[in-house]
Amino acid sequence: MVAGARRPGRATLEPDLEGDCAQPRPAGPSRRGKAAEASVKLGEVSWARQNLTGAELAPGTAETFTALQEKQPRAVKWPLPEDVRAFQPEEAVSLSRNLFADCLKSSPRGSAPGPGGGTFEQLRVLLDEEDALEELLAAAQSLARADLPAEVAEAYMQARLTALRKPTSGVRGIATGTSLRRLVARTLARQFGPEVEAACAPYQFALSTRAGTDCVGHVVRSLTDARATATLLRIDGVGAYDYVSRAAMLGKLRQLPRANAMLPFVRLSYGQASLYAWLDDEGQQHWVTQGEGGEQGDPLMPMLFSLGVHDALARVQAQLRDGEYLFAYLDDVYAVTEPERTRPVYDLLAEALSDVAGIRLNEGKTRTWNRGGTSPPSMESLGEDVWSPAGVNVLGTPVGTDAFVEKLVAERLADEQRLWDAIPEVPDLQCAWQLLLQCAGPRANHLLRTLLASQSASYACRHDEGMWRVLNRLLGDLPGSTEALGAAW
């Protein structure tokens, strides 16, 4: 596709490329602090934190465009079965008015506009007029049912791609759809979430399960504490979100008795190869094609991904022995086995995830550990780092030796330090205080909930000291000490 050209025959909501779709790129700390201040004043403190410490935009160069193209599977590898492609529910989906209004009220302020430049703020004003809200709900209902002209549906289902730098190397593409599409997807995710979660039980902890990351960390540690030979296996998929089979996701959705009413809407996004618009530094538009997988910014993708891998996990579970366990948090999958069973279970997972969901495992990121120090046999071929004698990071919870816990705690504190260092860049004192109170403080909660008390005491003190230093930078040197502040903090 020629840069700057529109795809022939596609309806579009794109504005002038020099307008509101051409997003300004960060220009240093002062702009970063001002952007965070603006988000806090909108009541979006989490967005403010992302403005301060989130991933940077990748440069709008030819190299970035090439990286985005290479990251996505361009061709449709597994065509949708005919029963999925032609499926129409017995009863068309009916959006819950209360959930729809609630999703609109709680939609993030200041979020990036999708194609066309429309924002949630523009839609939110319709909440003030009953008739206007009913008209918006009727339009959303038509989109949810895919009951509108093809060109109109195609325009509303467009997405704009933003390229972010990954912490290590490479880029990650985040797709931003139109505001109405995102609003419909959020409503459907809440409306059918319980049924999808039940369909993905008992392995998947990433949907509406409360404190799913905490739960997996606690269970895995209790299992490995109980037996010195209980071996933890952690696997990682190669671009799992980008490569998961759309046929697997939509095929599993088709089987659900009520949630399958979402299928006509989901097919608008994933029933064929997707095209995403990306703008370079010159404001020229390029198209990125994706034939499998889903969009990182789609509110429905956690549910769809979980459905897509469920049958693979069920196949492996059926071949596990007594005392062997399987847990998943989206594409993070863990198993607990005896050492001699670790490689067979790994092979089962590799085969099932490839056959069912089209996901290939990243051998080099596989990790194994047990307290007894017994390296599982036949794992060496996957890489020299597969055996991790100190421990394994389980969704942010360190499971391993005290030294391993201390190492992960130090890494967490270094990450928290990035936010502590950035907060004083926010010009407005009250906005900076809100970031310290609502973002920097609660960041300790996950480790404090999942670490043993003997392991968390030092971390809690160092976290409090870091918070105290930032408060001093904001307000000037204050009397007292971290210990004296304990009760008030």
LODRENMAR-499721 format. One record per residue (C-alpha): x, y, z. Coordinates in pm, whole numbers, padded with zeros to 5 digits, always signed. Each point is the difference from the previous one (the first is absolute). Example, Ala and Ser with C-alpha at 12.3 -4.5 7.8 and 13.67 -1.06 7.14 Angstrom:
# LODRENMAR-499721
+01230-00450+00780
+00137+00344-00066
//
This chain:
# LODRENMAR-499721
+00000+00000+00000
+00145+00339-00096
+00069+00226+00297
-00268+00261+00041
-00251-00179-00221
-00332-00128+00123
-00087-00360-00069
-00230-00002-00303
-00359-00082+00069
+00020+00045+00381
-00240+00233+00175
+00191+00228+00235
-00045+00227+00296
+00357+00135-00030
+00035+00377+00037
+00268+00209-00163
+00334-00156+00089
+00127+00330+00136
-00294+00008+00241
-00084-00183+00317
+00127-00342-00110
+00356+00127-00035
+00106-00055+00360
+00283+00223+00129
+00306-00186+00117
+00145+00056+00348
+00258+00277+00013
+00161-00047+00338
-00075+00005+00371
-00183+00335+00006
-00259-00119-00250
-00022-00333+00184
-00076+00174+00329
-00257+00233-00157
-00172-00293-00170
-00021-00183+00333
-00142+00311+00167
-00269+00028-00267
-00100-00364+00050
-00025+00039+00378
-00224+00304-00044
-00226-00215-00215
-00018-00253+00283
+00209-00258-00191
+00288-00057+00241
+00099-00333-00156
+00035+00171-00339
+00215+00261+00170
+00235-00270+00128
+00027-00143-00351
+00086+00347-00128
+00289+00010+00245
+00141-00351-00022
-00179-00182-00282
+00167-00137-00310
+00132+00263-00238
-00131+00038-00351
+00219-00164-00259
+00134+00239-00264
-00220+00038-00304
+00260-00138-00237
+00013-00261-00273
+00178-00232+00243
-00293+00019+00244
-00248-00068-00281
+00202-00304-00105
+00008-00124+00360
-00378+00037+00029
-00050-00193-00322
+00236-00278+00107
-00164-00031+00339
-00345-00075-00139
-00096-00323-00180
-00121+00142-00329
-00182-00302-00141
-00306-00179+00133
+00144-00340+00090
-00317-00166+00132
-00315+00111-00189
-00315+00020+00209
-00216-00314-00018
-00319+00050-00196
-00219-00046+00310
+00188+00289+00165
+00001+00222-00307
-00372-00046-00064
-00120-00015+00360
-00291+00219+00104
-00128-00023+00358
-00358-00106+00060
-00048+00324+00190
+00202+00307-00100
+00216+00152+00270
-00170+00262+00212
+00229+00245+00175
-00083+00063+00364
-00100+00364+00026
+00136+00030+00354
+00334-00161-00086
+00029+00211-00314
-00062+00322+00191
+00239-00109+00275
+00274-00084-00252
-00047+00340-00160
+00013+00177+00337
+00316-00185+00103
+00175+00024-00336
+00347+00150+00044
+00030+00374-00046
+00278+00124-00219
+00048-00331-00178
+00136+00010-00354
-00261+00045-00272
-00047-00274-00252
-00047+00046-00375
-00215+00302-00062
+00122+00177+00313
-00309-00083+00207
+00048-00025+00376
-00192-00135+00296
-00042+00356+00130
-00202+00088-00308
-00227-00300+00054
-00027+00058+00374
-00192+00326-00043
-00290-00210-00133
-00052-00134+00352
-00161+00334+00088
-00289-00050-00241
-00219-00309+00027
-00101+00006-00367
+00357+00050-00116
+00119-00293+00209
-00272-00220-00147
+00110+00097-00351
+00362-00086+00084
-00107-00332+00150
-00199-00080-00315
+00307+00071-00216
+00217-00212+00230
-00256-00279-00015
+00012-00001-00379
+00379-00020+00009
-00007-00279+00262
-00233-00199-00226
+00198+00081-00317
-00338+00121-00125
+00110+00293-00215
+00135+00056-00351
+00336-00164-00062
+00177+00327-00081
-00126+00162+00320
+00103-00300+00209
+00342-00004-00166
+00055+00365+00083
-00096-00042+00364
+00219-00309+00039
+00317+00173-00121
+00293+00035+00238
+00302+00225+00018
+00332-00161+00092
+00243+00157+00247
+00354-00136+00015
+00154-00014+00348
+00356-00088+00090
+00027-00328+00191
+00207+00013+00323
+00268-00228-00145
-00005+00049-00376
-00242+00012-00288
-00343+00160-00023
-00351-00085+00109
-00303+00110-00197
-00305+00119+00193
-00320+00027-00202
-00247+00275+00089
-00346-00046-00144
-00279+00253-00035
-00154+00111+00327
-00339-00158-00079
+00161-00333-00086
+00198+00003+00328
-00310+00093+00195
-00198-00289-00151
+00288-00241+00069
+00028+00112+00364
-00373-00047+00051
+00003-00349-00154
+00304-00098+00205
-00181+00087+00322
-00331-00144-00113
+00134-00343-00096
+00309-00011+00221
-00141-00246+00257
-00098-00255-00266
+00339+00021-00173
+00183-00026+00331
-00197-00314+00088
+00079-00147-00341
+00373+00058+00056
+00009-00144+00353
+00184-00143+00182
+00330+00097-00166
-00043+00366-00091
+00046+00261+00275
+00011+00313-00217
-00365+00085-00060
-00230+00131+00274
+00169-00213+00265
+00084+00235+00285
+00372+00022+00078
+00081-00266-00259
+00373+00077-00002
+00013-00024+00381
-00188-00329-00006
+00234-00169-00248
+00307+00119+00190
-00129-00127+00334
-00112-00337-00135
+00326-00066-00186
+00208+00089+00303
-00208-00218+00231
+00038-00295-00238
+00376+00041-00031
+00031+00049+00378
-00183-00327+00066
+00251-00222-00187
+00365+00070-00070
-00031-00182-00333
-00313+00185-00116
+00134+00165-00315
-00135+00325-00139
-00010+00034-00379
-00061+00339-00162
-00053+00028-00374
-00022+00300-00230
-00161+00026-00342
+00157+00178-00296
-00222+00303-00067
-00296-00187+00148
-00251+00285-00040
+00112+00065-00356
-00001-00362-00115
-00287-00169+00185
-00234-00162-00250
-00310+00205-00075
-00178-00320-00100
+00071-00142+00347
-00124+00313+00178
-00317+00043-00204
-00066-00373-00019
-00002-00028+00379
-00217+00311+00029
-00244-00162-00243
-00052-00287+00250
-00114+00219+00290
-00379-00001+00042
-00047+00373+00072
+00330+00173-00069
-00005-00124-00361
-00238+00289-00064
+00319+00212-00013
+00131-00192-00301
-00139+00227-00277
+00172+00299+00167
+00326-00190+00056
+00002-00115-00364
+00009+00366-00106
+00348+00018+00157
+00138-00350-00041
-00204-00168-00272
+00260+00097-00261
+00348+00153-00016
+00015+00335+00182
+00150+00324-00129
+00139+00255+00246
+00102+00355-00087
+00338+00124+00127
+00137+00352-00043
+00369+00074-00043
+00181+00313+00115
-00097+00177-00323
-00371-00063+00059
-00015-00254-00280
-00235-00293+00047
+00110-00363-00039
-00204-00318+00025
+00101-00294+00219
-00171-00332-00071
-00077-00262+00266
-00147-00337-00093
-00001-00178+00337
+00002+00106+00363
-00176+00299+00148
+00042+00363+00093
+00186+00090+00317
-00246+00284+00063
-00322-00197-00055
-00205-00032+00325
-00125-00340-00122
+00343-00153-00065
+00067-00136+00354
-00325-00199-00029
+00062-00107-00358
+00359-00103+00067
-00105-00203+00304
-00262-00177-00211
+00253-00063-00276
+00248-00184+00226
-00250-00174+00227
-00034-00324-00196
+00381-00029-00015
+00023+00031+00379
-00285-00249+00044
+00180-00249-00225
+00314+00025+00214
-00195-00017+00326
-00160-00327-00113
+00350-00153-00023
+00133+00125+00333
+00045-00239+00290
-00117+00031+00361
+00194+00275+00173
+00071+00192-00324
-00155+00343-00052
-00054+00254-00278
-00061+00375+00029
-00031+00278-00258
-00019+00377+00000
-00067+00077-00367
+00321-00110-00176
+00195-00059+00323
-00033-00373+00069
+00140-00191+00299
+00008-00368+00089
+00110-00178+00318
+00132-00355-00044
+00270-00236+00121
+00340+00055-00171
-00020-00305-00226
-00340+00116-00126
+00100+00358-00078
+00122-00062-00356
-00297-00222-00095
-00242+00266+00127
+00193+00270-00187
-00030-00205-00320
-00372-00047+00058
-00047+00375+00038
+00211+00079-00305
-00194-00242-00218
-00347+00096+00128
+00051+00378-00020
+00139-00032-00351
-00269-00238-00126
-00299+00172+00160
+00096+00368+00022
+00290+00046-00242
+00234+00115+00278
+00366-00102-00015
+00196-00009+00325
+00309+00213+00054
+00243-00268+00113
+00258+00246+00132
-00249+00159+00240
-00106-00330+00156
+00091-00020+00369
-00001-00286+00254
+00075-00009+00373
-00051-00202+00316
+00114+00041+00360
+00192-00326+00002
+00242+00116-00269
-00082-00292-00232
+00029+00114-00360
-00268-00169-00218
+00154-00234-00256
-00004+00062-00377
-00063+00375+00030
+00354+00108-00097
-00082+00000-00371
-00236+00293+00054
+00278+00230+00124
+00262+00037+00268
-00217+00233+00210
-00305-00227+00013
+00103-00141+00338
-00027+00293+00240
+00160-00120+00325
-00100+00312+00198
-00368+00024-00090
-00264+00117-00248
-00200+00320-00027
-00369-00098+00007
-00206+00297-00121
+00207+00237+00213
+00024-00234+00300
+00350-00137+00060
-00012-00373+00075
+00342-00125+00105
+00288+00060+00236
+00029+00302+00229
+00277+00134-00224
-00229-00027-00304
-00278+00181+00185
+00241+00278+00096
+00114+00033-00363
-00356+00038-00128
-00082+00244+00281
+00301+00209-00103
-00125+00001-00360
-00346+00106+00115
+00145+00283+00207
+00205+00114-00299
-00321+00009-00205
-00179+00192+00274
+00293+00241+00011
-00073+00098-00360
-00342+00124+00108
+00136+00164+00316
+00256+00189-00208
-00262+00112-00252
-00272+00123+00238
+00180+00328+00088
-00006+00086-00372
-00377+00059+00030
-00038+00380+00031
-00312+00003+00218
+00065-00108+00360
-00346-00149+00060
+00021-00204-00321
+00343-00127+00104
-00141-00093+00341
-00284-00195-00160
+00251-00200-00203
+00203-00073+00311
-00307-00098+00202
-00202-00194-00258
+00271-00154-00221
+00337-00012+00173
-00139-00115+00336
-00224-00287-00119
+00274-00141-00225
+00135-00179+00305
-00324-00186+00065
+00058-00299-00230
+00334-00096+00155
-00125+00070+00351
-00294-00236-00064
+00205-00278-00155
+00333+00000+00184
+00044-00177+00329
+00003+00238+00296
+00367-00080+00063
+00081+00099-00359
-00214+00312-00028
+00117+00194+00307
+00314+00137-00164
-00185+00084-00319
-00275+00183+00190
+00257+00216+00183
+00186+00085-00319
-00325+00081-00177
-00101+00235+00284
+00341+00166-00010
-00036+00060-00374
-00345+00149+00047
+00129+00224+00280
+00285+00130-00217
-00243+00097-00278
-00228+00175+00249
+00300+00200+00123
+00084+00099-00356
-00356+00121-00052
-00045+00187+00329
+00355+00080+00105
+00192-00170+00281
-00250-00121+00260
+00071-00076+00365
-00013-00359+00124
+00106-00332-00146
-00149-00296-00180
-00049-00178+00334
-00181+00297+00150
-00218+00023-00306
-00111-00366+00023
-00338+00047+00166
-00099+00301-00212
+00116-00164-00325
//
